Amino acid sequence: MQDDRVDPAKEEYVERVLSCVEQIPPGRVTTYGAIAAVVGGGPRQVGSVMAHHGGPVPWWRVVRADGSLPPSHDGEARERYAAEGTPCSSTGRVQMREAFWDPARPEDEVERIS
């Protein structure tokens, strides 16, 4: 007999990750590792949550530490970056110095360097 109960700890972790992603302002991004530093776990755990549950939240605002996204997200993410005014290089990577939002310090919303 299969047990269909959801692990409450896992469900709570998923909610913490998604809640953090929902706070990222338009035109800004954060990293899998920065989210992990706030909610616990590691970048891969955050990535797994995003892969399985991230559709309803602004998933394109979560990038790798070098400002890139997996190739499967690239096209749609670029459109959203353009619409939000997210600073990107000519190669399509997000310019992390200008766009990074630190979930550990959400109150420190700093102006982007132009």
C-alpha positions as CSV (number, residue, x, y, z in Angstrom):
1,M,0.0,0.0,0.0
2,Q,1.4,3.4,-1.0
3,D,1.5,6.2,1.6
4,D,0.2,9.4,-0.1
5,R,1.0,11.7,2.8
6,V,3.2,14.7,2.2
7,D,6.1,15.2,4.5
8,P,5.2,18.4,6.4
9,A,8.9,19.4,6.6
10,K,9.3,19.1,2.9
11,E,6.1,21.0,2.3
12,E,7.3,23.8,4.6
13,Y,10.6,24.0,2.9
14,V,8.9,24.3,-0.5
15,E,6.8,27.1,0.8
16,R,9.8,28.9,2.3
17,V,11.6,28.8,-1.1
18,L,8.6,29.9,-3.1
19,S,7.9,32.7,-0.6
20,C,11.4,33.9,-1.0
21,V,11.2,33.9,-4.8
22,E,8.0,35.9,-4.7
23,Q,9.8,38.7,-2.9
24,I,12.4,39.3,-5.6
25,P,11.6,42.7,-7.1
26,P,11.0,43.0,-10.9
27,G,14.2,43.8,-12.7
28,R,16.3,42.1,-10.1
29,V,17.5,38.5,-9.6
30,T,19.0,36.3,-6.9
31,T,20.8,33.0,-6.9
32,Y,19.9,29.5,-5.9
33,G,22.7,29.7,-3.3
34,A,21.5,33.0,-1.8
35,I,18.0,31.5,-1.3
36,A,19.5,28.4,0.3
37,A,21.5,30.6,2.7
38,V,18.2,32.1,3.9
39,V,15.8,29.1,3.9
40,G,18.3,26.3,4.5
41,G,19.5,23.5,2.4
42,G,21.7,23.9,-0.6
43,P,21.5,25.4,-4.1
44,R,20.6,22.1,-5.6
45,Q,17.7,21.6,-3.1
46,V,16.4,25.1,-4.1
47,G,16.8,24.2,-7.8
48,S,14.8,21.0,-7.2
49,V,12.0,22.9,-5.6
50,M,12.0,25.4,-8.4
51,A,12.0,22.6,-11.0
52,H,9.0,20.9,-9.4
53,H,7.0,23.8,-7.9
54,G,8.3,27.1,-9.3
55,G,5.9,27.6,-12.2
56,P,3.6,30.0,-10.3
57,V,6.4,32.3,-9.0
58,P,8.8,34.5,-10.9
59,W,11.2,31.6,-11.6
60,W,13.2,33.7,-14.2
61,R,14.5,35.9,-11.3
62,V,16.5,32.9,-9.9
63,V,19.7,32.4,-11.7
64,R,23.1,30.6,-11.3
65,A,25.8,32.5,-9.5
66,D,27.3,33.6,-12.9
67,G,24.0,35.2,-14.0
68,S,23.0,32.4,-16.4
69,L,20.0,30.2,-16.6
70,P,19.7,26.6,-17.8
71,P,19.4,26.7,-21.6
72,S,15.8,25.4,-21.4
73,H,14.7,28.7,-19.7
74,D,16.7,31.1,-21.8
75,G,14.2,32.3,-24.4
76,E,11.3,33.0,-22.1
77,A,13.5,34.5,-19.4
78,R,15.2,36.9,-21.9
79,E,11.7,38.2,-22.9
80,R,10.8,38.7,-19.2
81,Y,14.2,40.4,-18.5
82,A,13.6,42.8,-21.3
83,A,10.1,43.6,-20.1
84,E,11.3,44.2,-16.5
85,G,14.4,46.1,-17.5
86,T,16.8,43.5,-15.9
87,P,20.4,44.4,-16.8
88,C,21.8,41.8,-19.1
89,S,25.0,41.5,-21.1
90,S,25.1,41.0,-24.9
91,T,25.6,37.2,-24.2
92,G,22.3,37.1,-22.3
93,R,23.7,36.7,-18.8
94,V,22.2,38.8,-16.1
95,Q,24.7,41.5,-15.0
96,M,24.9,40.3,-11.4
97,R,26.6,43.4,-10.0
98,E,23.6,45.6,-11.1
99,A,20.8,43.1,-10.7
100,F,21.5,41.0,-7.6
101,W,18.9,41.2,-4.8
102,D,20.0,39.7,-1.5
103,P,17.2,37.8,0.2
104,A,19.0,38.0,3.5
105,R,18.7,41.7,3.3
106,P,15.5,42.5,1.4
107,E,15.2,45.9,3.2
108,D,18.5,47.0,1.6
109,E,17.1,47.6,-1.8
110,V,19.9,49.5,-3.5
111,E,19.8,51.5,-6.7
112,R,21.3,49.8,-9.7
113,I,24.5,51.1,-11.0
114,S,23.9,52.5,-14.5
